[in-house]
Amino acid sequence: MNDTLEKLEAIEEVLQQVIVTINGYEKKEVKIPEIRIPDYKKELCDISVQLHELKQNKDNVLIDKLSQQIQQLDLKRQPLKQYRFLLFPETNQGQYYKIVFGRLIPWGILLMGLVFLFALAQKGLDVWRIKEYNQQADQYVKAWNYMNDHADSKVVKKRMVEAWEKANR
């Protein structure tokens, strides 16, 4: 008989802990993503019926409360899975801002500066090439004008004009 009473008391303690935990979750509305909660209604009802049968001589108010609370539970309802895009974290803000302002922003600015310097160097190189080309073209024009001005015969001037026309076609 003592073993039975000890077992009954142990079962009562477990049931009370389960009910306290379940009531706490109902109040908090904890949303656990994609966790299937097994249906223990039948097992809990069986335990309460067995307790009822064993404790017929004692006060059954607590057992009746437990059985009513078990029947009121709705374990079929599953929590909804949420997908959210957070711009700023809900937790560990210090670590987030340390990474953003301590690492990402300075490296981003450095990368943008290097890209700008590369583009500037490329433009400068293009300008330098054009300047070199223009200097060579100016030398040829100066040589042409000098030869045209200092040519003694009309034959040389005529051949220079013909060459000029051929080059400009």
C-alpha positions as CSV (number, residue, x, y, z in Angstrom):
1,M,0.0,0.0,0.0
2,N,2.9,2.4,0.8
3,D,4.4,1.8,-2.7
4,T,1.1,2.7,-4.3
5,L,0.8,5.9,-2.3
6,E,4.4,6.8,-3.1
7,K,3.8,6.2,-6.8
8,L,0.6,8.2,-6.6
9,E,2.4,11.1,-5.1
10,A,5.2,10.9,-7.7
11,I,2.6,10.9,-10.5
12,E,0.8,13.9,-8.9
13,E,4.0,15.9,-8.8
14,V,4.8,15.1,-12.4
15,L,1.3,16.1,-13.4
16,Q,1.5,19.4,-11.5
17,Q,4.8,20.2,-13.2
18,V,3.4,19.4,-16.6
19,I,0.3,21.6,-16.0
20,V,2.4,24.5,-14.6
21,T,4.7,24.3,-17.7
22,I,1.8,24.1,-20.1
23,N,0.0,27.1,-18.4
24,G,3.3,29.0,-18.6
25,Y,3.5,28.4,-22.3
26,E,-0.1,29.4,-22.8
27,K,0.5,32.7,-21.1
28,K,3.8,33.5,-22.8
29,E,2.5,32.4,-26.3
30,V,5.9,31.0,-27.1
31,K,6.3,30.4,-30.8
32,I,8.6,27.5,-31.5
33,P,9.3,27.2,-35.2
34,E,8.4,23.9,-36.8
35,I,8.4,21.7,-33.7
36,R,5.7,19.1,-33.6
37,I,4.2,18.8,-30.1
38,P,3.2,15.2,-29.5
39,D,-0.4,14.7,-28.3
40,Y,-0.3,13.4,-24.7
41,K,-4.0,14.0,-24.0
42,K,-4.8,10.3,-24.0
43,E,-1.9,9.4,-21.8
44,L,-2.7,12.2,-19.3
45,C,-6.4,11.2,-19.3
46,D,-5.4,7.6,-18.6
47,I,-3.2,8.7,-15.7
48,S,-5.9,10.9,-14.2
49,V,-8.4,8.0,-14.5
50,Q,-6.0,5.7,-12.7
51,L,-5.4,8.3,-10.0
52,H,-9.1,8.7,-9.7
53,E,-9.5,5.0,-9.2
54,L,-6.6,4.7,-6.7
55,K,-7.7,7.6,-4.6
56,Q,-11.3,7.0,-4.1
57,N,-11.2,7.5,-0.4
58,K,-9.3,10.8,-0.6
59,D,-10.1,14.3,-1.8
60,N,-10.4,14.3,-5.6
61,V,-10.6,18.1,-6.2
62,L,-7.0,18.4,-7.4
63,I,-7.4,15.4,-9.7
64,D,-10.6,16.8,-11.1
65,K,-8.9,20.2,-11.8
66,L,-6.1,18.4,-13.5
67,S,-8.4,16.4,-15.7
68,Q,-10.4,19.5,-16.6
69,Q,-7.2,21.4,-17.5
70,I,-6.0,18.5,-19.6
71,Q,-9.2,18.3,-21.5
72,Q,-9.1,22.1,-22.1
73,L,-5.7,21.9,-23.7
74,D,-5.5,22.3,-27.4
75,L,-2.3,20.6,-28.5
76,K,-3.4,20.3,-32.1
77,R,-2.7,24.0,-32.8
78,Q,0.8,24.3,-34.3
79,P,2.8,27.6,-34.3
80,L,3.3,29.5,-37.5
81,K,6.7,29.8,-39.1
82,Q,7.7,33.4,-39.7
83,Y,10.1,34.7,-42.3
84,R,11.4,38.2,-41.5
85,F,14.1,40.4,-43.0
86,L,15.6,42.4,-40.2
87,L,17.7,45.5,-41.0
88,F,18.9,45.6,-37.5
89,P,19.3,42.7,-35.0
90,E,17.0,42.1,-32.1
91,T,19.9,40.8,-30.0
92,N,23.7,41.5,-29.8
93,Q,23.4,45.0,-31.1
94,G,26.9,45.9,-29.8
95,Q,28.5,43.1,-31.8
96,Y,26.5,44.0,-34.9
97,Y,27.5,47.7,-34.8
98,K,31.1,46.7,-34.0
99,I,31.2,44.7,-37.2
100,V,29.4,47.2,-39.3
101,F,31.2,50.4,-38.2
102,G,34.5,48.8,-37.2
103,R,35.0,46.6,-40.3
104,L,32.5,46.9,-43.1
105,I,32.3,50.7,-43.5
106,P,36.0,51.4,-43.4
107,W,36.8,48.6,-45.8
108,G,33.9,49.7,-48.1
109,I,35.3,53.3,-48.1
110,L,38.8,52.0,-48.8
111,L,37.5,49.9,-51.7
112,M,35.5,52.8,-53.2
113,G,38.6,55.0,-52.9
114,L,40.8,52.4,-54.7
115,V,38.2,52.1,-57.5
116,F,38.1,55.9,-57.8
117,L,41.9,56.1,-57.9
118,F,42.1,53.3,-60.5
119,A,39.5,55.1,-62.7
120,L,41.4,58.4,-62.3
121,A,44.7,56.7,-63.2
122,Q,43.1,55.2,-66.3
123,K,41.8,58.6,-67.4
124,G,45.3,60.1,-66.8
125,L,46.9,57.4,-68.9
126,D,44.4,58.1,-71.8
127,V,45.2,61.8,-71.6
128,W,49.0,61.1,-71.6
129,R,48.6,58.9,-74.7
130,I,46.6,61.5,-76.6
131,K,49.2,64.2,-75.7
132,E,52.0,62.0,-77.0
133,Y,50.1,61.3,-80.2
134,N,49.4,65.1,-80.7
135,Q,53.1,65.9,-80.1
136,Q,54.2,63.4,-82.8
137,A,51.5,64.8,-85.2
138,D,52.7,68.4,-84.5
139,Q,56.3,67.3,-85.3
140,Y,55.1,65.9,-88.7
141,V,53.1,69.1,-89.5
142,K,56.1,71.3,-88.6
143,A,58.4,69.2,-90.8
144,W,55.9,69.4,-93.6
145,N,55.5,73.1,-93.4
146,Y,59.3,73.6,-93.2
147,M,59.8,71.4,-96.3
148,N,57.0,73.2,-98.1
149,D,58.4,76.7,-97.3
150,H,62.0,75.8,-98.2
151,A,61.4,73.8,-101.3
152,D,63.3,75.4,-104.2
153,S,61.6,73.8,-107.2
154,K,58.1,73.6,-108.2
155,V,58.5,69.8,-108.8
156,V,59.2,69.2,-105.1
157,K,56.2,71.4,-104.1
158,K,54.0,69.5,-106.6
159,R,55.0,66.1,-105.3
160,M,54.4,67.3,-101.7
161,V,50.9,68.4,-102.6
162,E,50.2,65.1,-104.3
163,A,51.5,63.2,-101.2
164,W,49.3,65.4,-98.9
165,E,46.2,64.6,-101.0
166,K,47.0,60.9,-101.0
167,A,47.4,60.9,-97.2
168,N,44.1,62.7,-96.7
169,R,41.9,60.4,-98.7
